[in-house]
Amino acid sequence: MSPKFVVVGPPGAGKTTISEMLAARLGLPFRDVDADIVALAGKPISDIFTDDGEPVFRAMEEEAVAKALVEHEGVLALGGGAVLSATTRERLREHTVVFLNVGMAEGVRRTGLSSARPLLSGVNPRATFKALLDARLPLYREVATIEVATDALEPEQVTDAVIKGVGE
């Protein structure tokens, strides 16, 4: 078993929304690795970051991704930082990976610089978001089978673009 599609991208790209829509359109099950981590830890991701630190979260994330890649046969949404792990990037090479790209202005607008997103909280969230995009963009592109720019698109249009792009 393995996922038909793995969806990656930065905060605000629409990973969960598009993954759910893609799964529904294709008649596939949906799974979100962040939800797996929350269920395993018994607390929100923001609390894992606060209580245990980012390294503990990233280790949990790497393990949760590895497990989901083996167990799940539908559409799998990864957390925005999952691609930071070289091990995860290597595991993704065997899968169809959809990179939902979002620009800084649109990403900031969509996330609302939410406190539920621990890496975006702080003194200058816009600068943090820009640094996050700059650091991760090459990693998203490294694992991507298909890339869809989401800034000017509605979720239905993004889903259409994914389906069309994978079909090519």
C-alpha positions as CSV (number, residue, x, y, z in Angstrom):
1,M,0.0,0.0,0.0
2,S,1.0,3.6,-0.5
3,P,-0.8,6.9,-1.1
4,K,-2.0,7.8,-4.6
5,F,-1.0,11.5,-3.9
6,V,1.0,13.2,-1.2
7,V,0.3,16.9,-0.8
8,V,3.0,19.3,0.5
9,G,3.4,23.1,0.7
10,P,3.9,26.0,3.1
11,P,1.3,27.2,5.7
12,G,-1.7,28.7,3.9
13,A,-1.2,26.8,0.7
14,G,-4.4,24.8,1.3
15,K,-2.9,21.4,1.8
16,T,-5.8,20.0,4.0
17,T,-8.6,21.7,2.0
18,I,-7.2,20.5,-1.4
19,S,-6.3,17.1,-0.1
20,E,-9.9,16.6,1.2
21,M,-11.4,17.8,-2.1
22,L,-9.0,15.7,-4.2
23,A,-9.8,12.6,-2.2
24,A,-13.6,13.3,-2.5
25,R,-13.3,13.9,-6.3
26,L,-11.3,10.8,-6.9
27,G,-13.2,8.5,-4.4
28,L,-10.1,8.0,-2.3
29,P,-9.6,8.1,1.5
30,F,-8.0,11.2,3.0
31,R,-5.4,11.4,5.8
32,D,-3.6,14.3,7.4
33,V,-0.3,13.6,9.1
34,D,-0.7,16.6,11.4
35,A,-3.9,15.0,12.7
36,D,-2.1,11.8,13.2
37,I,0.5,13.6,15.3
38,V,-2.1,15.4,17.4
39,A,-3.9,12.1,18.1
40,L,-0.6,10.4,19.0
41,A,0.6,13.2,21.3
42,G,-2.9,13.9,22.8
43,K,-2.3,17.7,22.4
44,P,-2.3,20.3,19.7
45,I,0.9,20.9,17.6
46,S,1.4,24.3,19.1
47,D,1.5,22.7,22.5
48,I,4.1,20.1,21.3
49,F,6.3,23.0,20.1
50,T,5.8,24.9,23.4
51,D,6.1,21.9,25.8
52,D,8.6,19.7,24.0
53,G,10.3,21.8,21.4
54,E,10.5,21.7,17.6
55,P,13.1,18.9,17.5
56,V,10.7,16.6,19.3
57,F,7.9,17.6,17.0
58,R,10.0,17.0,13.9
59,A,11.0,13.5,15.1
60,M,7.3,12.7,15.7
61,E,6.5,14.1,12.2
62,E,9.2,12.1,10.5
63,E,7.9,8.9,12.1
64,A,4.2,9.7,11.4
65,V,5.0,10.4,7.7
66,A,6.9,7.1,7.4
67,K,4.0,5.2,8.9
68,A,1.3,7.0,6.8
69,L,3.3,6.5,3.5
70,V,3.2,2.7,4.2
71,E,-0.4,2.4,5.5
72,H,-2.5,4.9,3.5
73,E,-3.8,4.3,0.0
74,G,-5.5,7.7,-0.7
75,V,-4.6,11.3,-0.5
76,L,-2.1,12.2,2.2
77,A,-1.5,15.8,3.5
78,L,1.8,16.5,5.1
79,G,2.6,19.4,7.5
80,G,4.4,22.3,5.9
81,G,7.8,21.4,7.5
82,A,7.8,17.7,6.8
83,V,10.1,18.3,3.8
84,L,12.8,19.6,6.2
85,S,13.7,15.9,6.9
86,A,16.1,14.4,4.4
87,T,14.8,11.0,5.4
88,T,11.2,12.1,4.5
89,R,12.3,13.7,1.2
90,E,14.0,10.4,0.3
91,R,10.9,8.4,1.2
92,L,8.8,10.8,-1.0
93,R,10.8,10.0,-4.1
94,E,8.7,6.9,-4.6
95,H,5.4,8.8,-4.5
96,T,3.3,11.3,-6.6
97,V,3.9,14.5,-4.7
98,V,1.7,17.6,-5.3
99,F,3.4,20.9,-4.2
100,L,0.8,23.6,-3.6
101,N,2.8,26.8,-3.9
102,V,1.6,30.0,-2.2
103,G,3.3,33.4,-2.3
104,M,4.2,35.3,0.8
105,A,1.4,37.9,0.6
106,E,-1.3,35.3,0.0
107,G,0.2,32.9,2.5
108,V,0.2,35.6,5.2
109,R,-3.4,36.6,4.3
110,R,-4.6,33.0,4.5
111,T,-2.9,32.0,7.7
112,G,-3.8,35.2,9.4
113,L,-0.5,34.7,11.2
114,S,-2.4,32.4,13.5
115,S,-1.1,31.4,16.9
116,A,-2.1,27.9,16.0
117,R,0.9,27.9,13.7
118,P,3.8,28.0,16.1
119,L,6.5,28.9,13.6
120,L,4.6,32.0,12.5
121,S,4.2,33.4,16.0
122,G,6.8,35.9,17.2
123,V,8.0,39.4,16.9
124,N,7.9,39.7,13.1
125,P,5.6,37.0,11.6
126,R,5.9,38.3,8.0
127,A,9.7,38.1,8.1
128,T,9.4,34.7,9.6
129,F,7.0,33.6,6.9
130,K,9.4,34.9,4.2
131,A,12.3,33.1,5.7
132,L,10.3,29.9,5.9
133,L,9.3,30.2,2.2
134,D,12.9,31.0,1.2
135,A,14.3,28.0,3.1
136,R,11.6,25.5,2.1
137,L,10.9,26.3,-1.6
138,P,13.8,24.3,-2.9
139,L,12.9,21.3,-0.7
140,Y,9.2,21.4,-1.9
141,R,10.4,21.5,-5.5
142,E,12.9,18.7,-4.9
143,V,10.1,16.3,-3.9
144,A,7.4,17.6,-6.3
145,T,6.0,15.6,-9.1
146,I,3.6,18.5,-9.9
147,E,3.5,22.1,-8.7
148,V,0.4,24.2,-8.6
149,A,0.5,28.0,-7.9
150,T,-2.5,28.6,-5.7
151,D,-2.5,32.4,-5.1
152,A,-5.1,33.4,-7.7
153,L,-7.2,30.2,-7.6
154,E,-10.2,29.0,-5.7
155,P,-9.9,25.5,-4.1
156,E,-12.0,23.9,-6.9
157,Q,-9.6,25.4,-9.5
158,V,-6.6,24.1,-7.6
159,T,-8.1,20.6,-7.4
160,D,-8.8,20.7,-11.1
161,A,-5.2,21.8,-11.8
162,V,-3.9,18.9,-9.7
163,I,-6.0,16.4,-11.5
164,K,-5.1,17.8,-14.9
165,G,-1.4,18.0,-14.0
166,V,-1.2,14.4,-12.7
167,G,-3.0,13.2,-15.8
168,E,-0.4,14.7,-18.2
